[in-house]
Amino acid sequence: MSAAVQGTHYLVALQQRLGAIAPHLLADPAPVDGDDPVATCEDLLRRLVESVTEVPTFDRIWLLLVGLTAAFPTDDEVRAAQRQLEIESIDGAAFWLLDQAYDAAVSNGSGAHRLRVVGGVVVDVDYTATHDLLTGIQRVVRTVVPRWHRDHGVELAVWTERAGAFREPVPDERERVLHWRGPLRRPTLPPAQPVVVVPWRGTVVVPEVPRITQCRRLTSLAAHSPNRVVLVGYDCIPVVSAELVPIAEPTRFVQYLALVKHADVVAAISESAAREFRGFVDALPSQGLTGPEVTACPLAFELPDAAADSGSAASVREPEVVVVGSHDPRKNHLSVLHASELLWRESLRFELRMLGSGGWTTVAFDRRVADLRRAGRTLTVEREMDDEYVWAAYRRARFTVFTSHHEGFGLPVAESLAAGTPVIAGSHGAVAETASGGGAVLVDPDDDGALVDAMRLLLTDAGALDDLRRAARARPTRTWDDYAAELWAIATRSR
């Protein structure tokens, strides 16, 4: 494409963007169309700058910058524009804004992007839509968002290639969120000409933990745009238990906490997680901020209907002890391996099955597993399996073990109990909260001896095991429909 053709292409896109924001910033936006994009853009930009200068609120400045750049401005960019509008003439401010817009368009690759201003509820599903990973966060997104899309017609959004703004998802990305049947196992290319999605006087729901490159722009959106911002709060592990996560995680998370400062609501997935977020919010008055409302909205205690007949304990040769969760240090699997070895040495017969992704570092775990296998222990480690396979494992298990050091909820505990399978769970925090109500034996995650005793009890005492099974099956059910409906009510209630 020649420079002249490309320049015309960018002007036509700018004309479309200015026309899209004009109804929200001008009392009389007409006319916004014209055969000469140069003249139309010049006229429209001048009227927009004049209007925003007359009422220079941050939300109006924010939208003007989005229209010029097809990117969500940072806090620094909004404040710099506000100062220029205060000291410059209309023409001077327009020239300054065009200069800034050019730099932003080059930096974000957004010069030819068009945009669409939307109200209602916009859900940021970026990571889930662009990756095949299925951890707890992706499970929540892939379970809740399809229900919202079916019942309420929410707008899905992912981020542009350089993380400048929301854009419309492509078909593969929609499939990963709305029609998940397993990994697509293929790269998904971003659209050549994305349409930027601009929320305006609506609600933005962020059910993931955004990447650092997205946090600054989301924080500015929360602080300056007229949108209600609702976050699903999973935990504060990267700062509360920083020693248990990769070294880069605390840095990323503190950027997320900057977004938390300006959000309207944090819907935490457990009361324990809510306490962690409230502790952070309680420190914000020192900055003159009130922070978000923090409310607990616990996840579901339910296996899907497809899991109902997926296996039974009677179908296995030896008792199976199942551990579900990634194989990183925070999950405390070395304690389970140690307890199992002590029980094998007591001549107790059982198979230990450890199901989960690799985690961020598995060196110590892998080394210990290799040692036990060389000793002939009945131990399997599996890292590639679909949901049905895991549900069948819950059903067949004699019991499960989940003694993680720190969680925001503990989905493996909830899923095991929903399957009617007893669980040995950690005795503090969100794991204990999730396990309360019957069907679980609680142990201190740092007490190897207590774990050995609990596993021995459930391997040898059929009466105790049956009591726990009955208690697990008697627990009240909280379905994913319940969770999705409650979270929707929190996200959409009036400010």
N, C-alpha and C positions, 0 to 999 in steps of 0.2 A: 504494500500500500504506500503510495507516494505521500510525502509530507503534506501536500495540499489536500489530498483526499482524506488523510488521517485527521488533519485539522478540522475539515468540514464535519467529519464523523463525530469528533469530540464536541463541536459546537451544537450539532443536532441533539446529542445526548444531554448537553448542558441545558439546552432549551427545554427538553422534556422534563428534566429534574426541576428546573425553576418553575415550570408550569405545574408540576405536581405539588410543590409546597405552597404555591401562591394562594390557593383557597384558604389555607390555614394561617396566612400572615397578612393578607390584604383584605380590606373591606370590600373592594371591587377588583377582583383579579383579572377580569377581561380587559383587553384580549391577551391570550397567551400563545396563540398560534400565529404563524406567519411564514411566508415563502423565503424570507431573508433571515436566517438564524442569527446573523451578526446583529442586525437591527433589533430583532425580537429580544435577544439576550440582553443587549444594552439597555433597552427600555425597561424590561422586566426586572433586571438587577437593580437599576436605579430606584424603581418604585419599591422593591423589597427592602433595600437599604434604608430608604427614607422612612418606610413604615416601621422597621425595627428600631431605627434611631429614635423615633417618636415614643415607642414603648420598648425600651431596651432590656426586657427581662431575659434571664438566662435561658428559659425554655425557647423563646423565639430566636435568640442568637444560636442556640444549639441546632434548631431546625434549619435556619438559614445556612449554616456551615455544612450540614448534611446535604442540602440541595446543591451547594457549590462543589463539594468534594466527593459525593457518593460514599462518604466514610463517616462513622460516628466520631465526633471530635473528642479529644481528651479534655480534662479540666483546664490544663494550661492553655489550650487552644481557644476554649470558650472565653476564658478570662482575658486573654490577649485581644480577642475580637471586641469584647465589651469595652475595653479601654480605648481601642482605636475609634469605635463608634462615638465615644464620648468626646474625643478631642479633634477628630477630623471633620472636614466638610463631607457632604454626601458623596461627591465625586471622589474625594480623597479616600474615603472609607471604601468605596466600591473598588478603586484601583488596588488598595491594600488587600482587600478580600480576594480579588482575582489572583493577585500574586501568591497569596497563601494557598488558594485553591489549586493553583498550578503545581506548587511544591507537593501538596498533599496527594494530588492525582498521580504525580510521578512516583511518589513513595509507595502509595497503595495500589498502583496500577489500575486506578478506577476512573480514568478520564472518560471512557466510553460507556460506563455503567449507567443504566437507567434505574429508576426507583419507583416504588409504589408505597404510598402512605396508607397505613392500615390502623384500624381501631381493634377493639375486641382483645382477645388473648393470644399472645405470641409466645411460643415455647421454644427455647433455645435447646436444640437436640444435637448440637454439632458433633460431639465425640461419638455418641451412639450411632449417628447416621453415617459417619465416615470410617468406622472401625468395626471389625468383626468380633471384638472382645466382648465377653459376657461376664463381667464381675457384678457385684451387688448393685452398683449404680446403674449399669446398663439394664439389669433385670428390672429395676424400678421403672426406668424410662420406657422400656419395651412392653411393660405391663400396663402402665397408667396412661401413657399418651394415646395409644390406640383407642382406649375407652373414651377419652376426652374428644378425640377426633370424630369418633362415631356419634357421640351424644351432643357435642357442643360445636363442632366444626372449627377447632382451633387452627391457628396458622403455625405451621412448622417453619423453623428458621435454622440455617447453618451459617457459618462464617465464610466470607469471601477468602480467596486464596491467601491474601496477605493479612488476614484478620483485621480488616478495616471496618466491616459492618456485617449485619445480617444479610443473607440472600435466600432466595427460594431454593429448596433442595431439588436435586435431580432424581429420576426414578429409582436408581439403586439406593440412594440415601433414604428415600421414603420407604422403600421395602425393608431396609434394616430396622426402621423404627416401627412401622405400622403392620408389617407382615412377616415378622421374624420367624424363619423356619430353620435357622442355622447359618453358619458363616457363608457368605457369598464367594469367598476365596477368589476375588478378582479386584484389581484396582479400580477405583471410581474416579474418573477425571472430572474436575470442576467444569462448569459451563463456560464456554468461550465468551459469552456476553451475559453475565449474571444480572438478575434483577434484584436490586437492593430492597430489602423489606424494612420500612421505617415505622416503628410503632409510635402512635401519637394519641395521647389521652386514652390509653388502654392499659393492659396489664402484661408485663413481661415476666414469664415464669422461667427460672433457671434451675432445672432439676439435676444438673451436673456441677462439678467443680471446674470452672473455666480455666483455660490455659493462661499463662502470664500475659501473653500478647493480647488476650481478649479482656483481661480484668480491668485495665486502665480505661478502656472505652466503655465497658459496662458500668464502671463506677461513675463516670461522667454522665452516662445516660440516667443512672439512678439519682444522681445529685441534681441534674439540670433539666432533664426532659419532664414533661407532665405525665409520665407513666408511673403506674404502680409496679414496683419490682418485688417479686416474691421468690425466695430461695428455698430449695429443699436442703436442709442442714443435716449432713450425715454424721459428722463428728469433728472434733478439733484435734485429732490424733497428731497431725504434723507439728503442732506446737506444744501440746500437752505431753506427748510421748515421742518427742523428736528423735530420741536415741533408737527408736524402733523402725524408722523409715529411712529411705534414701536421703542423702545429704541435700539434694536439691528440693526436696518436698517442703521443708519449712519456708524456703524463699518463695516458692509458688503460693503457699497457703497464706502468707502474710499479705500478698497482693489480693487474694480472695477476701481476706478480712477487711481490706479497704472498701471492697464492694459491700460487705455486710454492714459497714457503718451507715451507708446511705440507702440500704434497702428498706422497704416498708414492713416486710414480714419474713421471718425465718421459720419455716415449718419443719421442725426437727423430727427425725425418724424414731426417736424415743425420748422419754423424760430425761434419761441420763445425758443424751446429746443436747437436749434443750438446756440443761444446767450448764454445760460447757459454753454454749453460745451466750447464755445470760451473763455468765461471768465476764465475758468479753464486753458485752453491751454495758454492763455496770461500770466499766472504766471510761466510757465515752463522754460523760459530762465534763471531764477535765479538758476536753476539746470543744466544749460548747455544743455537743451533739447529743441527741436523745437516743439515736439508734433505732433499730427495728423492734417491732413486737416479736417476741419469740414464743412460739407455741408448740407443744408436742403433738405430733400426728403419727402415731406408731404404724409401722408397716403391717402387712397382713400375716396371719397365721393360717396359711392355706396351701395345699397342693392342688394343682389343677385336676379336672376330671380325668384327664388322660393318664394320670398317675395312679388312679384308684386300684387297678388290677395289674400293676407293673411288677409285682414280685411279692414273695412272702418268706418269712423266716423259715418255714418248713421245707423250702425247696433247696436248701444249701446243705453241704456235707458237714462242714464244721461251723461253729458260731462265727459270724462275721462282726467285727468291730469296725465301724466306718468313721472316717474323719474327713470332713468336707471343708476345703478352704485352701487358699494359695499357700505355697510352701516356703514362705518367707519367715524371718525370725519372730515377727509380731504374733504369729498364730500359735507359737509355743509348741510346735510339733516335736521338738527334741525331747520334751518332757513325756509326750505320749510314747515315743520310741523307747525311751528309757524304762518307763513303767511296763511296757509290753515285754521287753527283754526280761525283766525281773519275774514277770508272770510266766513266760515261757520256761524260765529256769525252774519254776515250781511245777513244771510238767502240765500246766493248763494248756488245753488245745483250743486255738482260735485262729482265725485269719484276720490280720490287720490290713484294711484297705484304705489308702489315703488318696482322695480324689480332689484335684484342684489344679489351678494354673501354677506355673513355675515360681512366680513371685520375683521380687527385685534382686534377691541374692539367695542362692540355695546351696552354697558350697558345703556348709556344715551339715545340712540336712542330707544332701546327696551322699556325703562321705559316710554318715552313720547308716543310711539305708544300705549302702554297698557292704558295709561290715556285717550287718544283720543277714543280708542275703547269703553272703559267703558262709555264715554260720548255719544256713539251712532254715532260717525262720520263714514262716508263712506270711509274707509281707508283699503287698502289691502297691505300686505307686502309678497312678494314671493321670495324665494331664490333657488328654484330648477325648472329651466325651460330650454327648448332647444332654439336654435336660432329662429326656426320658430315661437315659442310663442312670443318671444321678437319682432320680425319683425311685427307680427300681432298687437301687442300693439302699436308700432309706427303708424301703419296705422289707427288704431281706435282712437287714441288720438286726442283730440281737440288741444292740444299743449303739449310739454314736457318742463321740467325744468332741467337745469344742471348748477348750480352755484357753482361748486367746487372751493375751495380756490387755488388749484395749480394742473395743469395737464401738461403733455407733448404734448398732442394733444386735446383730448376730443372726443373720438369715438362716444359717445351717441349724441353729437351735430351733427356730420357729418351724422350719420345714420338717425336721425330724419329728417334733411333737405333733405337727399336723398329720404326719403319716402314722401316728400312734406308736412311734418308736421312742423308747426312753433315751435320755441324753445325759451324759456327765458334762456339766457346764461350769464355767468359772463363776466364782462367788461374789464378784463385785461388778459395778458398772452396768453398762447396757446388757451384757450377756446375762447377768443375774436377773435383771429386770425382765428380759425376754423369757427366761426360763421359769420365772415365778408363776405359780398357779397350778402346779402339778405335773408329774411326769419326768422330773429331773432330779439328779443328785448334784448338789453344788459343792465344789472344792476350790481351795485357794490355788490359783494357777502357779504360784511359786512353791507349792508344797508337793514335791514328787511322791512322798509317802502317802498323802491323802488321795492322790490319783490312783496309786497302786491299790489301795484299800477299796476304793469305789469300783474300779474295774474288776477286782477279784470278787466283790459282792455280786455284781451283775452277771459274772460268768459262772458263779457257783450256786447262787441262791435263786431258784426258780420262783419261789413265793414272792420275794422282794421284786423281782423283775415283772411278775404278773401284776403286782400292785401298781407299779409305775406305768405299765401299759394301760391299765384301766384309768389311771389318773390322766394320762396323756389324752386318751380318747374322750374323756369327760370335759376337757377344756372347752370353753366357748370359742366358736370359730369367728375370726375376723377375716373377711374375704378381701380379695383385691378390689372387688367392686366397692366394698365399704371404704377401703383406703382411698381409692380414686375419687369417690364422692365427697369424702370429708376434706381431702386436699383441695378439690375444686371449690368447695364452699369457702375454705380459708382464702384461696387465691382470689376469689371474685367478690368477696363481701365489700361493702362500701367502706371507703376510708373514713 
